[in-house]
Amino acid sequence: MAQNDDGGPACSRVNCRAPAFRRLGNARYCPRHYRFSTMRATAKRHGKTVPTHDELDALVSTDFRCG
């Protein structure tokens, strides 16, 4: 299991060292990537276009606030 800078479990996304906050299956995610994963699953379930994690990262600011 990857560890973040303070020794706790880190997010399972590549290049993300944020502390893990939730589990989805065997993966642990930070709040940002957990939300992205649930948004992607919901879009797929409803037959909509499923954006990649990278596309979502580009759309959302680092503090999750709307423009």
C-alpha positions in Angstrom: 0.0 0.0 0.0 1.3 3.4 -0.9 1.8 5.9 1.9 1.4 9.7 1.9 4.0 12.1 3.4 2.8 11.7 7.0 2.9 7.8 6.9 -0.8 7.2 6.4 -2.4 5.4 3.4 -2.2 7.4 0.2 -4.7 7.7 -2.7 -4.6 4.9 -5.2 -4.5 7.2 -8.2 -1.1 7.5 -9.9 0.9 10.6 -8.8 -1.6 11.5 -6.1 0.0 11.5 -2.6 -3.1 12.9 -0.8 -4.3 11.0 2.2 -6.7 8.2 1.5 -10.2 8.9 2.7 -12.6 6.3 1.2 -12.3 2.8 -0.2 -13.9 1.6 -3.4 -13.3 -2.1 -3.7 -9.6 -2.6 -3.0 -8.6 1.0 -4.0 -8.3 3.9 -1.5 -9.1 7.4 -2.7 -8.7 11.0 -1.6 -11.9 13.0 -1.5 -11.2 14.4 -5.0 -10.6 11.1 -6.8 -13.3 9.4 -4.8 -15.8 11.9 -6.2 -14.4 11.6 -9.7 -14.8 7.8 -9.5 -18.4 8.0 -8.4 -19.2 10.6 -11.1 -17.7 8.4 -13.8 -19.7 5.3 -12.5 -22.9 7.3 -12.5 -22.4 8.6 -16.0 -21.7 5.1 -17.3 -24.7 3.7 -15.5 -26.9 6.4 -17.2 -25.5 5.8 -20.6 -23.8 9.2 -20.8 -20.3 10.2 -21.9 -17.7 9.1 -19.3 -14.9 11.6 -18.9 -11.4 10.4 -17.9 -9.9 11.3 -14.6 -7.5 13.6 -16.4 -10.3 15.5 -18.1 -12.1 15.9 -14.8 -8.8 17.1 -13.2 -8.5 19.8 -15.9 -12.1 21.0 -15.3 -12.0 21.3 -11.5 -9.9 23.8 -9.5 -7.7 22.4 -6.7 -9.9 23.7 -4.0 -13.2 22.4 -5.6 -14.7 25.8 -5.9 -16.8 27.0 -8.8 -15.3 29.8 -11.0 
